[in-house]
Amino acid sequence: MGENLEERISEIYRMHYLDVYRFLICFSGNQNDAEDMTQEVFIRVLNHLSTYNQSTSLKTWIFSIAKHVAVDDYRKKKFTSIFKENFFKQLVSTEKEPTQFVEHNEMKQLVHDAISRLKPLHRAVVILRGINEFSIKETSEILDCSESKVKVNYHRALRELKRKIHLDIEEVIGNAN
């Protein structure tokens, strides 16, 4: 392997590793799975770099691979509880009072649990658009669908997410009484 290719691959990895990892941890909810899937993504990038079509951005192409890896993993495992090791609980904020911190973590957990129960396509569009802040165009390229389908799926996913969160809040309130 030539030195320039090695440098290019190292550069691609450095530039995109963290974003891919964040996407996959949001998708899977599990650090170990996200790490394994991230490695799988970059193995696929390495194996298929020569076939990369430069008509799309490199980042979009890599995220398209990440989406396929995540969906493949989801199908293989048929997750029953995808937030066993909640990465987000480990985030600490020093700006909040302890009660605010607990409430914030509880709401974050509620949202992530609801996201985990969305069907894979809706989960992917919520993570890409709502969390990773990809544009509609970029999201459509990653998911390999039309921009209008992204808009519709995002709208439907948010509506379903709102419904799930509302039901979860009602359940928490009902259990507290």
Secondary structure, DSSP 8 states (H G I E B T S, - for coil): --HHHHHHHHHHHHHHHHHHHHHHHHHH--HHHHHHHHHHHHHHHHHHGGG--TTS-HHHHHHHHHHHHHHHHHHHH--S-TTSS-GGGG---SSS-HHHHHHHHHHHHHHHHHHHTS-HHHHHHIIIIIIS---HHHHHHHHTS-HHHHHHHHHHHHHHHHHHHHHHHHHHHHHH-
